[in-house]
Structure formats: C-alpha cells, structure tokens
Amino acid sequence: MDTELRGRIRITAVPDGDAPLKIKEQWIGVDMRCLWYRQSSFGKHVVSKKPAQTGPVYVVLQKDALDALTQVAPEATKWWNNAGYPESDMGIWLFNAESVTVLEAVPSWSELAGEVN
C-alpha cells in the first residue's frame, strides 16, 4: 500500500462506529492527514470487529489519527491504546464523509488506482 499522505481533513461531527459516544465525540475538531477518499468500502467496527459496509469514507492511518487526537484529547487516545490501537504502522480507519470537512484536497481511490470515472 502506498502510504503517502495526500490530503488533510477535520472531523466536524461525531463519526460512525461502535466506540463509546464520549470517545467518538473527542474526535470533533481534530485535523489529520488523509490517504484517500473512497465512495464506498467494506470495513469492520473498531470495537466489536463485526463487518460493516460503509458509504463514502476518508481513509487515514490509525497512528496519524491518534497522534492528532492526542493533541486535543489525550485521555481519548489512552482509551484507543487500551483497546489495541494502532493495530500496526499500516492500520487504517475509515471516517464517514458526513463527519468530515476537507481542508486540503484528498484524491479518490479510483484516481489513485488509475481508473477511468
């Protein structure tokens, strides 16, 4: 996987997922680097590990997201660390598009893959 960070996003609403609401709320206002945008994706819930189909998402490295979260909510970062995150240097999270504002252009997955739209 090419992990060049290509854009920047800000979380502006509580993201989807099965983490506790008080933890998810801590993401609001966090700026982070982003790998790419994808129209839809299959993933897994971060707590239950159950499969989840999502709509439009922004893909970020877990490590980078947690580094950004630490700047504003270190206690929330501790919760994620205790839950086993980041899973690896290459672990990713999907933030639903409804919870994100784009600060710097983020390419789509199809653009990166060279697909014709």
Summary of the structure (lengths in Angstrom):
residues: 117
radius of gyration: 13.4
end to end distance: 21.5
largest distance: 43.5
contacts: 325
relative contact order: 0.27
helix: 30%
strand: 31%
